[in-house]
Amino acid sequence: MRPSGKLHLGHYLGVLVNWRKLQEDHDCFFFAADWHALTTEYENSGVIRESVDDMIIDWMAAGIDPEKATLFVQSHLPEHAELHLLLSMITPLPWLERNPTYKEQLREQATRDLHTYGFLGYPVLQAADILMYDASLVPVGIDQVPHLELTREIARRFNFLFGETFAVPEAYLTETPKLMGTDNRKMSKTYGNAILLSDTAEEVWEKVRPMVTDPARVRRNDPGNPEICNVFAYHKIFSDEETIRKVDVGCRTAGIGCIECKKWMFDHMEKVLAPVRQRRKEIVESGTSVRRILDEGTERARKTAAAKMKTVREAVRI
């Protein structure tokens, strides 16, 4: 995960819930992708290191256990850069140019100069991150599936050229692979529509209260269509079946107002957020050393990476 500061609800549902499950039964490697962060933050690189600690604390607050999973920092393992270089030699340029996320980011972040080799080629670095550990499953959000398919293509091409060296990974999606922001766009701190895991209950409500609903409900007595309402999408994730049915009927008949609907959703969402917020507070107050956790995890990851790169060099014959 790119260290971009404190995490939001989309990270929790789309990524961390998966990680928490996987660490119980699998050998997991979760890392702070600081080199990836440079693809967009190269002019403001100081924020990257500052963001690592906040991100790791959010991971642990969400239930990621450094005793069960290996947590490390990408740039502390130069093996990732070496494998990235080797994979870039065999990756056709059109594979990168057709990446839908690449096109989307160029369009949506027009104020930044993203026409760099690093930004175009970061899916190759992502492939190196995955293939280094012979990952069988890669927990991703749905918007990352095209990137993973590129990783699969790169692995197959390398295996064809140099012999069977890499496992071809599969995507592992959560039940909630994508959560929209409060304005019904992709949830992102850049858009100012994100609910942070570290937000207080009061801050969360201030973000929920003005959430976009069915535009047809101009007045309290106007009936609405819950299926096109972003708040109802949240209800489907957080609320119980009884509340969902009550909201469905109440919205269509104008039996409830939008504020009432949002308050019910907020109450159910808080049942998820409040325990995470409390664990985060306890971790910060305990003085837990994030750097020590990352140093220990990096050493564990280095043993696996070094062994894999020995195999890769032998396959490439260099």
N, C-alpha and C positions, 0 to 999 in steps of 0.2 A: 504494500500500500504506500502511495506517495505521501510523505510527511508534509501535510499542508495545514497543520494546526489541529485544533480540536475537531472531533468527528461529529457527524450528524446522524439523524435517525435512519437515513438511507444507508449509511455505512453499516449501522447496527443490523438492520433487517436483511440487507442484501449481501453482507459479507460476514460480520462477526458471529451471527447466529450459526452459520455454517461452520466457521472455524471452531466454535465452542463444541459442536457435536463431533467434528472430525478428530479433534485432539484426544478424544476418549478411546478411539479404536485404530488410529492411524499414526504413522510417524510423520509429524507435520513440521514444515519450515515456513515461518511467517517473518517477513522482513520489512524494514523501513527502506523504501525505494528512493534513496536520496539522489542517485544519478538520474532516475526518471523525472524527479522533480525539477532538475536542471533544464529539462527540455522546454519548460515554459517560464521558469523562474531564474534563468541565467543572469538576468540583470539585477536580481534581488536575492542572491544566493544566501545571504545571511539569515534569511527567515527559515531556511530549510533545517539547519541544525537546531534552531530554537524550537521548531515544530515537532522534532522527533520525540522529545520527552512527553509532550502533551498527548501525542498520538498513542504512545505505548501505554500511558496511564489509562487512556480510554479503552484500549484493548483489554487491559487487566480488569477494569471496572465492568466490562461486558462479559467477563468470565474466562478470558484467555489466560492460561496458567503456564508460566515459564518453566515449571517443573514437568509439564506434560508435552509442551511443544518447544521447538527451537526458535527463539526470537533473535534476530540479528540485524545488522546494518549492511546494506548492499555494498557501499563503497569500501567497506573494510575487507572485502574479499575480491582482490584483483582478478581472481579466476573468472568472475563473471564478465569482466571487460575482455579478457582473452577469448572466451568462448563467443562473446558478441562479435569480436573481430572475425573469427573464423567463419561464423555463420553468415556474416554480411558478405563474405566472398561468394557464396553460392545462392544468395537470395535475389531473384529477379526483381528489378525495379518496378515493373507493373504490379507485382503483388502488393507493394507498399502503397503505391499511388491509388489503388482502388479501395483502400481501407476506408469504410464509411465514417469512422470516428475521426480520421485525419481530415476529411473534407468538412465534417461538422465543426470541428474545432477551429479550422481556418476561417470559417464563416462566422462563428459565434464570438470569436475572440479577435475581431478585426483590429482592435487597438494595439495588439501585441504583434511583434515580428516573429512569426512562427515558421517562416520559410527557411528553415535550417536543416542540415543533414541530420542532426540529432533528433529533431521532432519527427521528420519523415521516417527515420530508421528506428524509433524507439520500440516498435513491435518486435524487432530483431533482438534487441536487448531483453525484452520481455521473454522471448523464446529461450534465450540463454538462461535466464533466471529459472525457468521451468524445467528445461531439459537437463540442467546441471544435476538435478536431484532425482531424475527418472520418475517424475511425478506421474502417478496413474490417474489421479483426480486433481482438478484445479478448481477450487471454489471461486466462482466469479459472478458478477452481476450480468444481466442479460446483454447490456451494451458492450461487454467485453468478449462475448462469444466470437465475433469476427476475428479478434486478435488471437484467440486461442486456436481458431481454425488455421490461421497463418502459422502458428507454432507447429501445428500438426503437419502442415505442408512442408515446412522447413525440416522437420525431423525426418519425414519420409524421403525428402530429396537428399539429405545428408546420408541416410542409411543406404540409399540407392548408389550414391557415389563412392562411399567409403566402407560399406558393410554395416551390419546391424549394430548400431552404437547407442541409439536413444530409444527409450520407450515413447510411444505415441499417446499423449494424454487425452483424457476425456473431461468435458466441462461438468461441473457439479453446481447446479443452481438451487437457490433457496425457494421456499414456497412463496416468498415475496421478493422476486428477483429485481423489481423496480418500483420505487416509491416516488411519486411526484412531489415537488415542492409546494409550499403554501399558495403559490400563484399558478399552480397546475403546469409549470415547466419542470424540467429536470431539476431535482433538488441539488443545490450548489451554493456554497457560501459566496461565490462570485456573483450570483443573482440575488443574494439577500433573501432567499426564500427557504432557508434551512433551519430545522429545529435541532439544536446541538444537544449532545448527550450531557453536556455540562450546564445547560440552561437551568435556571431555577424554575419552579412551577409557575411563578408569576410571569417569567419571561416567555415560557411556553404558551401560556394563555394569551399573552399579548400578540403572539404570532398566529395563534389559531383563530382568534376572534375576527380578524379581517380576511380570513381565507376565502378564496374564490368559490362561489357556489353556482347553481343553475342561474344563468343571467335572466331567465324568464320570470324568476321570482322577484319582481321589482317591489311589490308590496307584501305585507304579512299574509294577506288573504289570497295571494296568487298561488295556484297549485304549481308544483315543480316536478321535474323528472330526476330522481335520485341517481339514475344510471349515468348521467353526464355531470354529476356533482363530485368535485374532488373530495369534499368532506365525507361523502358516502363511501368513497373508495377507502378512506381511512377507517371508517366504521367497519368495513369488511375485514380489515386487518386486526383491529384492536377490540372491537365490541363483541359482546355475546350475541347469540342468535335472537334472543328475545328483543334486545335493543335494536338490532338490525331490522327486524320485522316492523317494530314500532316506528322507526325512522322512515322506512320505505312507505308505509301507509300514510304516516303523518305528513310527509313531504308531498305525496301525490294528491292529497285531499286538502292541503293547507291547514292541516290540524295542528301542526307545530311550526314555529318560526325557525329561521336559520341559526339564530343565536342559541336557542334551546337545543337544537340539533348539535351544534358545535360543543356546547357544554357537556352533553352526554359523551361525545366522542373524546373530549379532553379528559374526562374522568376515567375512562377506560385506558386511554393512552398513558396516563400517569401511573397505572398499575405496572406498566413496563418500565417507564423512565425513572420512577422514584427509587427502586432498588439499585439501578445503575448509578444514579446520582449519589446515593449514600455510599456505595462501595468506592466511588471515585474520591469522595471526601475522606474516607478512611485511609485510602492509599496515600493521598497527599499528606495527611496529618501524621502518618506513621513514619515518614522520612525514608520510604523505600527508595533504594538507589537504582534508578532506571539504567544508568550507565553500567553498573555491575552486572545487571541482568543481561544487557546487550553484549557485553564483553564475553560473558560465559557462553552465551548462545552463538556468538560469532566463532568462537573456538571450536564448538561442536560442528557447526556448519562447514568450517574450513577443512576438517578431516574428510568429509564426504566430497566436497568440491575438489580437493587436491587429488583424490583417487579417481574421480571422474575425468579430470583434465589429463591425467596420465593415459587413460584409455583413449581419449579423443586425440591426443598428440600421436599416439601409436597408429590410430586409424588413418589420420591425415598424412602420416609418415614425415613429420617434422620434429 
